């Protein structure tokens, strides 16, 4: 199942009037680009046809970017300590479920079975919604070592961890591209609200085909 993703024409027109073109980033350097795959673990993917539906596009992006000399980074939820605020907000039972949602063991083994990560990919755990929040994930440090300046955000949930990661990546100075058809939420409405927000303020929003084209022509 795929989201019926949509950005209103008036938003495209607004950006075109502002900067003279629809998209901020008309090219990228593969060697300085990372595909960031957020939370594609069994806890989220098993019961979500939308999550399962984006697996082929994530795999395609990973294969093309690796082939062009880019980086693939897999990020999963860390097992954290349950706090009093977590219990107050979620309730004890749900707080415990979320605390352990990322599974245990080596990160590559915790990913959804439809992926085949490579040994030279990057692997990180995050203890917050965002993969880029300082002190809660070592992904920014791993990307800095490779000179990454552009991130392509994919994964789940579009309007929670993926949006949070896109926002913080922009704040840290990365060029952000969100893959419109390689992120998954619970409903089209939730998914599209995030695409609107990201495109309006934090980065470009493009489908997989267009991102692949950017990679291959660079």
N, C-alpha and C positions, 0 to 999 in steps of 0.2 A: 504494500500500500504506500502510495506517495502523497505528500501534501499537495493541494492545489494552491501553490504559492502565488502571491500577487503583491505588487507594489503599485499604488495608484499613479496614474499618468501625471497628476499634478505634482507629485513628489519628484518624478523625473524632470518635469518642466522647471521646478524650483531649482534643482541643482544645475540644470543646463543654463539657466539664467544667471546663476551665481558664479559659476566657474567656466562657462562656455563649453561644457561637455557633460555627458551623462555620468561618466565614471571618473573618480579621482585618479585611479591608477591604471594607466593605459599600457603599462609594461611592467615586468618584474624580472629580477635576476634569480634564476632557479637556485644557484648556489647560496643565495642569501634569503631563501624562502623556506618556510616550514609549514607542512600540513599538521595542524594540531587536532587530534582526535580525542574528544572529551567523553568520558564515562560510557563507552560502548562495552559494557560488561553485562553478564547474564541478568543481573537484577533488573536492569532497565530494558534490555532487549527482548527477553523471553516472552513477555506478555504484551509487547507493543508491535503491532504490524507496521506502524510508521517507522520505528527504529530498524526493524528488519528490512524495510524497504529502502533505506539509505545505505545499507552495507555495500551493494555493488558500486555505488558512486564513490564512496570512501575508498574502496579498493582500487578503483580506476585512478582516482587522484593520486593515491599513494604510489602506484606503479609508474605513472607518467612522471611525477615529480622526482622519484628516485632515479629514474632513467635519465633525467636531465641534470642530475647532480645535486638535487635538493634534499631536504631533511623531512623525515616523518617522525612525529612525536606523539606517543600514546600516553594519555593521562587518565588515571583511575582514582576513585575516591579512596582516601586513606582510612584505615580503622582508627577511630579517634576515641578519646574519653568522653563519656556522656556527661553533659553539664546540667546543672539545675535549670538553666535557661532553656536548654533543649527539651527537658522534661516538661517544663511549664508551657512551652510553645506547642510541641507535638503530642505530649502525653508520653508516659514511660515506654509503652510498647512500641509505638511508632519511632520514638527517638532511638531505641535499640536497633530497630530494623535499619534505619538510615545510617547508624553508626557503623554497621557492618556490611553496608550495601556493596562495597567494592571488592569483597572477598578477601582471601588471604593467600600468601605465597608470592612467588615472583610475578611481576606485573605482566609479562607476556602470557603467562598461563591463566591470568584472570580475565583476559579479553574474550569477547564473544567468539565462538568457535568458527565463525565465518571469515575470520581474519588470519593472515599468515605474516606476522611481523618479522622483520629482518633483524639480524643480530646487531647491525650498525644503526638501527633506529634508536631514537631516544625514548626513555621510559620514565614516568614521573608519577608520584602520588600527590594528591592535593587534600588539604584538610579544611578547605573552604569551598564555596560554590565556584569561585574563580580559580583558574589555573595560573593566573598572573598576579594574584594578590600577594604583596610582599610578605615573606615569612611563612606563607602557608603552602607553598609549592616551590620546588627548585627548578621548575621549567625555565623561568627567565634566565637563570644562571647558565643552564645547559645551552640555551639558544645563544646567549652572549658569546660563549666559547666558540661558536661556529659563525659568528658574525651575521646572524639572522636579523633582517630588518623588516621582513614581510611575513605575516602569518595568515594562513587560510584556516578559518574556524569551521570544524565539522563536529558532529556527534549529537549528544542528547543531554539534557532536555533543552530544546532551542531557547525557551524563554526563561531558563533558570541558569544552569551552569555555562551554557554556550554564550548566552547574552552577557553574563557577568564576566566571562573571560574576554569577550570582544571589547567590552567597555574598559576593562583594566589594561588590556594590551594597548589600546589607543592612548590611555593615560601614560603608559610607560614609553610611548614614542614609536610603537610599531605601526607599520602600514597594515591595515586590517581589511581582509576580504572574508565575508561570510558566504559559504556555499549554500545557496537558496534551497537546493534539492539534495543536500548531504547533511542536513540537520533535521532532527525529529522532535516533535512535541506531542502532546496528547490530542490536540485539535488544530484544525487549520487556523482558527481565529487566534490561538495563542502563538502559533508559528509566525503568522503574518504580522502580528503586532510587533514582534521582535524584528522582523525584517525591515519594517517601516522605521523603527527606532534606530537600528544600526545604520541603515542607508541615510537617514536624515542627519545623523550626528557623529557616528563613530567609524564608519568605513564603507567600503563598497559591498554590494550584494549582487552576486552573479551565480548563474547555474553552472553545473559541472562542465558542460561543453565549452562555455566561454573561458572558464579558468584553465582547462586543458589547452585551449587555443593560445592563451597568454603564455603558458609554460613552453609550449612547443615553438612559438615564434620568437622567443627571447634568445 
